């Protein structure tokens, strides 16, 4: 059995003097599997009704074609969270639920930079899923994916979180940062469906798989999705200043934290800089470690994204960077994404 299934059960028995004593003993493999099955079944019963199939007709330079994906209902009045690539270029959108009902839907907003989108079904009183907190995720944590791969509705897959803070380049060439990597089996059609923890809380939106690999899937963290949804519903788009860089989480040793008096245990490592972009013009380089933006410490790419939300093109942004065992500050004049 895998380590994450090695649980201990507490058993009561009587000692020689009649007092109740608590002892710990390993549960049998059958007990562990039963407990695991019950946990997965409970999650599916709880979240399954909020998972939708999404069918789209797409227009392009070629004749109209159909596509399909998944989504998760996040509000009873019909708002459904999915991937941008599922509904991109859609001329018609239809959503279906596990009870057999179908609804015509409209695209309410999309953010290609995070591969997220919202559609709204023409219905109310729909079952909505509970959103969790992706900031508390741990590598090795049990997760469950629910979706509609290859047209098979409400299919369930399980696995664990393999890594956090990944960067992923999509088929369109965009780089999506701070991605969750899992070993949950995903197939075409899972895109846009929820990644759920053992308590039935949505902690990510499944976004991609690697076709030639086994056991490598990716999801956008739900905390990223929350602020994207807020921006899309209140402003119609996600406003963010544009720096022209991509990065990933990089751990900092305690010695580095103490020496530079940093408040975070991680920084954002620059893995690429766009040619002639704002960051390159300011002197940012690959392998630089960004530890603060405008004097505020940053630990993840999400932190930088949040600080850029609402900032307009032409804003002066100060990046505090660790380079060659020294601290420096770079002044970036932002563009607008």
LOFILO-374996 format. One record per residue (C-alpha): chain; residue number from 1; x, y, z; residue in one letter. Coordinates in nm, 4 decimals. Layout:
BEGIN
A  NUM  X  Y  Z  A
...
***
This chain:
BEGIN
A  1  0.0000  0.0000  0.0000  X
A  2  0.1130  0.3548  -0.0651  X
A  3  0.2348  0.5575  0.2323  X
A  4  -0.0562  0.7973  0.2110  X
A  5  -0.2902  0.5034  0.2784  X
A  6  -0.1038  0.3897  0.5924  X
A  7  -0.3489  0.5155  0.8505  X
A  8  -0.3791  0.4031  1.2103  X
A  9  -0.7053  0.3037  1.3739  X
A  10  -0.7727  0.3507  1.7442  X
A  11  -0.9212  0.0484  1.9173  X
A  12  -1.0705  0.0358  2.2691  X
A  13  -1.0266  -0.2655  2.4951  X
A  14  -1.0377  -0.3441  2.8656  X
A  15  -0.7253  -0.3844  3.0749  X
A  16  -0.6955  -0.6412  3.3539  X
A  17  -0.8451  -0.3980  3.6100  X
A  18  -1.1394  -0.3187  3.3835  X
A  19  -1.0246  0.0298  3.2755  X
A  20  -1.0697  0.1332  2.9149  X
A  21  -0.7392  0.1590  2.7275  X
A  22  -0.6760  0.3109  2.3850  X
A  23  -0.4253  0.1329  2.1631  X
A  24  -0.3190  0.1990  1.8062  X
A  25  -0.2949  -0.0788  1.5533  X
A  26  -0.2543  -0.0707  1.1735  X
A  27  -0.5748  -0.1253  0.9834  X
A  28  -0.5820  -0.4134  0.7371  X
A  29  -0.5440  -0.3452  0.3652  X
A  30  -0.9137  -0.4208  0.3216  X
A  31  -1.0086  -0.1604  0.5849  X
A  32  -0.7864  0.0984  0.4212  X
A  33  -0.9299  0.0345  0.0775  X
A  34  -1.2836  0.0507  0.2150  X
A  35  -1.2104  0.3852  0.3817  X
A  36  -1.0503  0.5153  0.0620  X
A  37  -1.3484  0.4007  -0.1449  X
A  38  -1.5940  0.5641  0.0926  X
A  39  -1.4009  0.8921  0.0746  X
A  40  -1.4029  0.8934  -0.3063  X
A  41  -1.7703  0.7942  -0.3246  X
A  42  -1.8605  1.0718  -0.0808  X
A  43  -1.6765  1.3300  -0.2889  X
A  44  -1.8409  1.2132  -0.6104  X
A  45  -2.1869  1.2254  -0.4507  X
A  46  -2.1142  1.5755  -0.3230  X
A  47  -1.9474  1.7333  -0.6262  X
A  48  -2.0719  1.5230  -0.9188  X
A  49  -2.4050  1.7064  -0.9666  X
A  50  -2.2123  2.0364  -1.0031  X
A  51  -1.9932  1.9045  -1.2875  X
A  52  -2.1172  1.9970  -1.6345  X
A  53  -2.0360  1.8729  -1.9819  X
A  54  -1.9724  2.1548  -2.2273  X
A  55  -2.0333  2.1157  -2.6001  X
A  56  -1.9371  2.3986  -2.8331  X
A  57  -1.9571  2.4828  -3.1999  X
A  58  -1.6511  2.6764  -3.3078  X
A  59  -1.6014  2.9028  -3.6054  X
A  60  -1.2641  2.9453  -3.7689  X
A  61  -1.1322  2.9916  -4.1199  X
A  62  -1.2559  2.6390  -4.1846  X
A  63  -1.6138  2.5069  -4.1683  X
A  64  -1.7762  2.5107  -3.8274  X
A  65  -1.6629  2.2239  -3.6020  X
A  66  -1.7678  2.0846  -3.2657  X
A  67  -1.5624  2.0520  -2.9487  X
A  68  -1.6279  1.9307  -2.5972  X
A  69  -1.4979  1.9762  -2.2457  X
A  70  -1.6027  1.9983  -1.8843  X
A  71  -1.6891  2.2676  -1.6323  X
A  72  -1.7915  2.3114  -1.2714  X
A  73  -2.0877  2.5155  -1.1478  X
A  74  -1.9642  2.7786  -0.9014  X
A  75  -2.2921  2.9663  -0.8408  X
A  76  -2.6567  2.8462  -0.8369  X
A  77  -2.7551  3.1108  -1.0930  X
A  78  -2.5738  2.9243  -1.3687  X
A  79  -2.2140  3.0475  -1.3665  X
A  80  -1.9808  2.7677  -1.4757  X
A  81  -1.6018  2.7764  -1.4574  X
A  82  -1.4075  2.6061  -1.7373  X
A  83  -1.0973  2.6453  -1.9558  X
A  84  -1.0586  2.9225  -2.2095  X
A  85  -0.9426  2.6738  -2.4723  X
A  86  -1.2693  2.4800  -2.4320  X
A  87  -1.4887  2.7747  -2.5375  X
A  88  -1.2434  2.9767  -2.7489  X
A  89  -1.3978  3.0866  -3.0813  X
A  90  -1.7313  2.9327  -2.9786  X
A  91  -2.0405  3.0322  -3.1732  X
A  92  -2.2743  2.8147  -2.9648  X
A  93  -2.2351  2.6649  -2.6176  X
A  94  -2.4485  2.3947  -2.4587  X
A  95  -2.4043  2.2523  -2.1083  X
A  96  -2.5394  1.9251  -1.9728  X
A  97  -2.5782  1.8053  -1.6143  X
A  98  -2.5761  1.4599  -1.4596  X
A  99  -2.9563  1.4614  -1.4217  X
A  100  -2.9897  1.4738  -1.8004  X
A  101  -3.0900  1.8404  -1.8258  X
A  102  -2.9285  2.0586  -2.0915  X
A  103  -2.9088  2.4359  -2.1240  X
A  104  -2.7928  2.6876  -2.3776  X
A  105  -2.5100  2.8971  -2.2359  X
A  106  -2.3288  3.2192  -2.3143  X
A  107  -1.9619  3.3012  -2.2632  X
A  108  -1.9539  3.5485  -1.9712  X
A  109  -1.5798  3.6151  -1.9804  X
A  110  -1.2437  3.4612  -2.0616  X
A  111  -0.8798  3.5053  -1.9602  X
A  112  -0.6382  3.3362  -2.2038  X
A  113  -0.3399  3.4166  -1.9788  X
A  114  -0.4636  3.1664  -1.7186  X
A  115  -0.6663  2.9487  -1.9607  X
A  116  -0.9838  3.0158  -1.7597  X
A  117  -1.3316  3.1168  -1.8703  X
A  118  -1.6851  3.1523  -1.7383  X
A  119  -2.0035  3.0522  -1.9167  X
A  120  -2.3524  3.1169  -1.7876  X
A  121  -2.6281  2.8646  -1.8404  X
A  122  -2.9838  2.9858  -1.8827  X
A  123  -3.1015  2.8355  -1.5538  X
A  124  -3.1139  2.9031  -1.1801  X
A  125  -3.1132  2.6912  -0.8659  X
A  126  -2.8326  2.4730  -0.9960  X
A  127  -2.6098  2.2664  -0.7630  X
A  128  -2.2854  2.4542  -0.6967  X
A  129  -1.9514  2.3151  -0.5806  X
A  130  -1.7599  2.4457  -0.2785  X
A  131  -1.4328  2.6218  -0.3620  X
A  132  -1.1297  2.5383  -0.1474  X
A  133  -0.7917  2.6992  -0.0809  X
A  134  -0.5082  2.5959  -0.3116  X
A  135  -0.2513  2.7811  -0.0983  X
A  136  -0.2712  2.5007  0.1608  X
A  137  -0.2012  2.2151  -0.0817  X
A  138  0.0821  1.9704  -0.0151  X
A  139  0.2736  1.7409  -0.2482  X
A  140  0.1431  1.3860  -0.2012  X
A  141  -0.2098  1.4995  -0.1143  X
A  142  -0.4967  1.2851  -0.2454  X
A  143  -0.6979  1.4536  -0.5252  X
A  144  -0.9907  1.3517  -0.7424  X
A  145  -1.0764  1.4683  -1.0951  X
A  146  -1.4317  1.4607  -1.2303  X
A  147  -1.5064  1.5340  -1.5936  X
A  148  -1.6282  1.4102  -1.9278  X
A  149  -1.3304  1.2570  -2.1104  X
A  150  -1.3918  1.1380  -2.4654  X
A  151  -1.7658  1.1935  -2.4192  X
A  152  -1.8012  0.9622  -2.1161  X
A  153  -1.9961  1.1801  -1.8730  X
A  154  -1.9068  1.2228  -1.5071  X
A  155  -1.5943  1.0067  -1.5162  X
A  156  -1.3909  0.9910  -1.1944  X
A  157  -1.0103  0.9609  -1.1669  X
A  158  -0.7954  0.9682  -0.8551  X
A  159  -0.4310  1.0325  -0.7740  X
A  160  -0.2032  1.2621  -0.5785  X
A  161  -0.0454  1.6031  -0.6211  X
A  162  0.2942  1.5390  -0.7807  X
A  163  0.4335  1.8933  -0.7682  X
A  164  0.3325  2.2550  -0.7095  X
A  165  0.4386  2.5804  -0.8740  X
A  166  0.4934  2.4403  -1.2231  X
A  167  0.4920  2.6523  -1.5395  X
A  168  0.3143  2.5124  -1.8452  X
A  169  0.3150  2.6286  -2.2063  X
A  170  -0.0204  2.5740  -2.3743  X
A  171  -0.0821  2.4670  -2.7330  X
A  172  -0.1344  2.8319  -2.8274  X
A  173  0.2133  2.9176  -2.7005  X
A  174  0.1025  3.0965  -2.3826  X
A  175  0.2874  3.0144  -2.0626  X
A  176  0.0600  2.9572  -1.7612  X
A  177  0.2387  2.9903  -1.4274  X
A  178  0.1962  2.8301  -1.0848  X
A  179  0.0296  2.5148  -1.2152  X
A  180  -0.0583  2.2090  -1.0029  X
A  181  0.0922  1.8857  -1.1368  X
A  182  -0.0866  1.5583  -1.0574  X
A  183  -0.0685  1.1933  -1.1567  X
A  184  -0.4474  1.1809  -1.2079  X
A  185  -0.5276  1.0158  -1.5449  X
A  186  -0.6729  1.2827  -1.7759  X
A  187  -0.8029  1.2558  -2.1312  X
A  188  -0.9434  1.4958  -2.3912  X
A  189  -1.2699  1.6242  -2.2481  X
A  190  -1.1422  1.6496  -1.8900  X
A  191  -1.0341  2.0072  -1.9632  X
A  192  -1.2253  2.2556  -1.7496  X
A  193  -1.3423  1.9983  -1.4971  X
A  194  -1.2728  2.0276  -1.1244  X
A  195  -0.9784  1.8870  -0.9310  X
A  196  -1.1165  1.8146  -0.5842  X
A  197  -0.9667  1.7345  -0.2438  X
A  198  -1.0810  1.4550  -0.0141  X
A  199  -1.3372  1.6850  0.1510  X
A  200  -1.5116  1.7674  -0.1750  X
A  201  -1.3663  2.1163  -0.2179  X
A  202  -1.2545  2.2309  -0.5626  X
A  203  -0.8824  2.3120  -0.5452  X
A  204  -0.8030  2.3346  -0.9168  X
A  205  -0.9361  2.3365  -1.2727  X
A  206  -0.7921  2.0606  -1.4899  X
A  207  -0.6327  2.2216  -1.7901  X
A  208  -0.3913  1.9922  -1.9738  X
A  209  -0.2294  1.6547  -2.0120  X
A  210  0.0833  1.5333  -2.1894  X
A  211  -0.0309  1.2838  -2.4492  X
A  212  0.2991  1.0952  -2.4756  X
A  213  0.3436  1.0648  -2.0976  X
A  214  0.1684  0.8581  -1.8334  X
A  215  0.0509  1.0050  -1.5064  X
A  216  0.1252  1.3716  -1.5782  X
A  217  -0.1660  1.6141  -1.5664  X
A  218  -0.1994  1.9823  -1.4805  X
A  219  -0.4565  2.2071  -1.3135  X
A  220  -0.4925  2.5814  -1.2557  X
A  221  -0.5053  2.6536  -0.8784  X
A  222  -0.8486  2.7556  -0.7531  X
A  223  -0.7070  3.0648  -0.5789  X
A  224  -0.5970  3.1890  -0.9205  X
A  225  -0.9432  3.1103  -1.0547  X
A  226  -1.1149  3.3034  -0.7755  X
A  227  -0.9573  3.6375  -0.8587  X
A  228  -0.9916  3.5755  -1.2329  X
A  229  -1.3650  3.5123  -1.1844  X
A  230  -1.3975  3.8268  -0.9720  X
A  231  -1.2272  4.0395  -1.2387  X
A  232  -1.4264  3.8900  -1.5247  X
A  233  -1.7620  3.9371  -1.3543  X
A  234  -1.6952  4.2907  -1.2272  X
A  235  -1.4858  4.4381  -1.5111  X
A  236  -1.5364  4.2097  -1.8087  X
A  237  -1.1666  4.1279  -1.8301  X
A  238  -0.8666  4.0735  -1.6079  X
A  239  -0.6713  4.3971  -1.5900  X
A  240  -0.3054  4.3395  -1.5248  X
A  241  0.0120  4.5218  -1.5993  X
A  242  0.2383  4.3368  -1.8369  X
A  243  0.6017  4.2651  -1.7477  X
A  244  0.7006  4.0175  -2.0173  X
A  245  0.8427  3.7391  -1.8024  X
A  246  0.7529  3.3917  -1.6848  X
A  247  0.8626  3.2291  -1.3628  X
A  248  0.8296  2.9465  -1.1170  X
A  249  0.8515  2.9049  -0.7391  X
A  250  1.2072  2.8697  -0.6090  X
A  251  1.2848  2.7741  -0.2450  X
A  252  1.5192  2.9968  -0.0440  X
A  253  1.7613  2.8602  0.2121  X
A  254  1.7368  2.9922  0.5666  X
A  255  2.0821  3.1416  0.5278  X
A  256  1.9636  3.3495  0.2309  X
A  257  1.6447  3.4487  0.4121  X
A  258  1.8399  3.5715  0.7148  X
A  259  2.1149  3.7437  0.5170  X
A  260  1.8735  3.9468  0.3040  X
A  261  1.6111  3.9773  0.5810  X
A  262  1.3377  3.8225  0.3682  X
A  263  0.9917  3.7450  0.5020  X
A  264  0.9172  3.4572  0.2631  X
A  265  1.0725  3.1124  0.2259  X
A  266  1.0364  3.1103  -0.1539  X
A  267  1.0964  3.3521  -0.4394  X
A  268  0.9970  3.3663  -0.8059  X
A  269  1.2696  3.2387  -1.0355  X
A  270  1.2687  3.3969  -1.3816  X
A  271  1.2721  3.1168  -1.6392  X
A  272  1.2256  3.3299  -1.9514  X
A  273  1.2136  3.6970  -2.0492  X
A  274  1.0265  3.8173  -2.3556  X
A  275  1.2568  3.9809  -2.6117  X
A  276  1.2141  4.3614  -2.6092  X
A  277  0.9509  4.3292  -2.3372  X
A  278  0.9286  4.5616  -2.0345  X
A  279  1.1261  4.3272  -1.8070  X
A  280  1.4113  4.2783  -2.0533  X
A  281  1.4336  4.6512  -2.1194  X
A  282  1.4696  4.7017  -1.7421  X
A  283  1.7587  4.4530  -1.7290  X
A  284  1.5861  4.1436  -1.5859  X
A  285  1.7607  3.8157  -1.6713  X
A  286  1.6821  3.4473  -1.6661  X
A  287  1.7643  3.2821  -1.3287  X
A  288  1.7048  3.6100  -1.1408  X
A  289  1.5054  3.5596  -0.8196  X
A  290  1.2273  3.8131  -0.7660  X
A  291  1.1706  3.8584  -0.3912  X
A  292  0.9588  4.1758  -0.3861  X
A  293  0.7376  4.3903  -0.6076  X
A  294  0.7028  4.7563  -0.5109  X
A  295  0.8594  4.6731  -0.1744  X
A  296  0.6144  4.3921  -0.0914  X
A  297  0.7526  4.0398  -0.0573  X
A  298  0.6442  3.7818  -0.3130  X
A  299  0.6618  3.4066  -0.2683  X
A  300  0.4773  3.2784  -0.5763  X
A  301  0.3866  3.3818  -0.9282  X
A  302  0.0303  3.4300  -0.8024  X
A  303  0.1601  3.7017  -0.5696  X
A  304  0.3011  3.8925  -0.8660  X
A  305  -0.0197  3.8455  -1.0640  X
A  306  -0.2281  3.9865  -0.7816  X
A  307  -0.0028  4.2903  -0.7479  X
A  308  -0.0336  4.3597  -1.1196  X
A  309  -0.4128  4.3355  -1.1256  X
A  310  -0.5602  4.6824  -1.1783  X
A  311  -0.2262  4.8358  -1.2725  X
A  312  -0.2334  5.0216  -1.6046  X
A  313  0.0178  5.0271  -1.8878  X
A  314  0.3010  5.2724  -1.8243  X
A  315  0.3062  5.2136  -1.4488  X
A  316  0.6520  5.2206  -1.2886  X
A  317  0.7032  4.8938  -1.1009  X
A  318  1.0025  4.8180  -0.8778  X
A  319  1.1301  4.4611  -0.8806  X
A  320  1.3643  4.3553  -0.6001  X
A  321  1.5879  4.0815  -0.7361  X
A  322  1.8563  3.8477  -0.6024  X
A  323  2.1352  3.7991  -0.8566  X
A  324  2.4871  3.6606  -0.8035  X
A  325  2.4443  3.6650  -0.4235  X
A  326  2.3502  4.0330  -0.4257  X
A  327  2.0277  4.2299  -0.4044  X
A  328  1.9357  4.4846  -0.6714  X
A  329  1.6291  4.6837  -0.7704  X
A  330  1.5039  4.7188  -1.1257  X
A  331  1.2573  4.9818  -1.2458  X
A  332  1.0145  4.8362  -1.4984  X
A  333  0.7720  5.0446  -1.7052  X
A  334  0.4842  4.8036  -1.7564  X
A  335  0.2811  4.7291  -2.0639  X
A  336  -0.0759  4.5987  -2.0471  X
A  337  -0.1779  4.2406  -2.1122  X
***
